[in-house]
């Protein structure tokens, strides 16, 4: 085998290795990003659930009317979602 053929083989194998490494890295990064998004969504749902439960409790205790509780819950959930989106 000629020296130029050996050099080409080394270059091809190195390129394939870099491509495999980049593919693995991108796959890992995608999983990390998706995991972060899932956690963000989970936090938003838990926050919204807590806000709604609190407003429901205030309404059932007679401390606020249903429309007031609903409006307050909507505003609080929107504000919480905005804070979570902006980090």
N, C-alpha and C positions, 0 to 999 in steps of 0.2 A: 504494500500500500504506500502510495506516494505521500510525502510530507504535506502537500496541499490538501489531499483527501483526508488525512488525519486532522488537519486544522479545521476543515469544513465540518467534519464529524463532531469535533469538540464544540464548535460554535453552535451547531444544530442542537446538540444535547444540552448545552447551557441555556439556549433560548427556550427549549421545551421545559427545562427546569424552572426558569423564570416565569413562564406562562402558568405552570402548575402552581407555583408559589403565589402568584398574583391572584389566581382563581380562588385558592384556599383563603387568602386574606380577605378578598371581597365577600366571600360567603360568610366569613366570620363577622365582618363589619355589618353586613345586612342583618344577621341575627341579633347583634348588639343593638342596632337601631330599632328593630322590631320589638325587642324586649323593653327598651325605653318607652316606646309608644304605648305598649300594653300597660306598663306601669302608670303612665300618665293618664290613660283612659280609666284605669281602675281607680286612681285617686279622684278623678273628676266624678265618677259615678258614686263613689263613697261619700264625697262631699255633698253632692246633690241630694243623695238619699238622706243624709243627716239634716240638711237644710229643710227639706220637705217634711221630714218627720217632726222637726221642731215646730214648724208653722202649723202642722196638723194638730199637734199637742196644744199649742196656744189657742187654736180655734175651738177644739173640743173642751178646753177649760173655760171658754167664754172670755178670754182675754183679748180676742180680736175677732172680727167678722171673717166669714169665708172669703169674700172678695179681697179684703185686706191681706189675709194670710196668703192667698194665691198670688197676689201682686208682689208681696214681699218675697215669697219663695222664688218667683220668676226673676226678680231683680237680683237677688242674692246668688242664684245659680249662674246667671249671666256674668255677674262680676267675678265669681270664683272661676268660671271657665276662662274669662279674659286673663285673669292673673296667671292661671296655669299655662295658658297658651304663650304668654309673653315671658314665662320663665321666672 
